[in-house]
Amino acid sequence: MNLKELKKMIAEEYSAYTEQAEPAVDVAPGDVDADDMGADADADDEDDAEALQERFKKLANIIKG
């Protein structure tokens, strides 16, 4: 088998594979609602960041001590 035959065989297999491949996720336009995440999401993220910083500070003190 030479390189030309190998490339042809790979191209055929790849095209057959892509024709059979189905999408893994089926999403309709109404499924995604990004506008509902307003200021509440930002406030929650800020609280989470502060809690994470406090946890790191406690862990740093444990390591130092």
C-alpha positions as CSV (number, residue, x, y, z in Angstrom):
1,M,0.0,0.0,0.0
2,N,1.4,3.3,-0.9
3,L,0.8,6.8,0.6
4,K,-1.7,7.8,-2.1
5,E,-3.9,4.7,-1.4
6,L,-3.6,5.2,2.4
7,K,-4.8,8.8,2.1
8,K,-7.7,7.8,-0.1
9,M,-8.7,5.1,2.4
10,I,-8.5,7.5,5.3
11,A,-10.5,10.1,3.5
12,E,-13.3,7.6,2.7
13,E,-13.4,6.4,6.3
14,Y,-13.5,9.9,7.6
15,S,-16.3,11.0,5.3
16,A,-18.3,7.9,6.3
17,Y,-17.8,8.7,9.9
18,T,-18.9,12.3,9.6
19,E,-22.0,11.3,7.7
20,Q,-23.0,9.0,10.5
21,A,-22.2,11.3,13.4
22,E,-25.2,12.8,15.2
23,P,-25.1,15.9,17.4
24,A,-24.4,15.0,21.0
25,V,-26.7,17.7,22.3
26,D,-30.0,18.9,20.9
27,V,-30.7,22.5,21.9
28,A,-33.6,24.6,20.8
29,P,-33.5,28.4,20.9
30,G,-36.0,28.5,23.7
31,D,-33.9,26.2,25.9
32,V,-31.3,28.9,26.7
33,D,-32.5,31.9,28.7
34,A,-29.4,34.0,29.5
35,D,-31.4,37.2,30.2
36,D,-32.8,35.8,33.4
37,M,-29.4,35.9,35.1
38,G,-29.2,39.5,36.3
39,A,-27.8,41.1,39.4
40,D,-28.6,38.1,41.6
41,A,-26.1,36.0,39.8
42,D,-23.4,38.7,40.2
43,A,-24.1,39.0,43.9
44,D,-23.9,35.2,44.4
45,D,-20.6,35.1,42.5
46,E,-19.2,37.9,44.8
47,D,-20.3,36.0,47.9
48,D,-18.7,32.8,46.6
49,A,-15.4,34.6,45.9
50,E,-15.3,36.1,49.4
51,A,-16.0,32.7,51.0
52,L,-13.3,31.2,48.8
53,Q,-10.8,33.9,49.9
54,E,-11.6,33.3,53.5
55,R,-11.1,29.6,53.1
56,F,-7.7,30.2,51.5
57,K,-6.7,32.5,54.3
58,K,-7.6,29.8,56.8
59,L,-5.6,27.2,54.9
60,A,-2.6,29.6,54.6
61,N,-2.6,30.1,58.4
62,I,-2.7,26.3,58.9
63,I,0.3,25.8,56.7
64,K,2.2,28.7,58.3
65,G,1.5,27.4,61.8
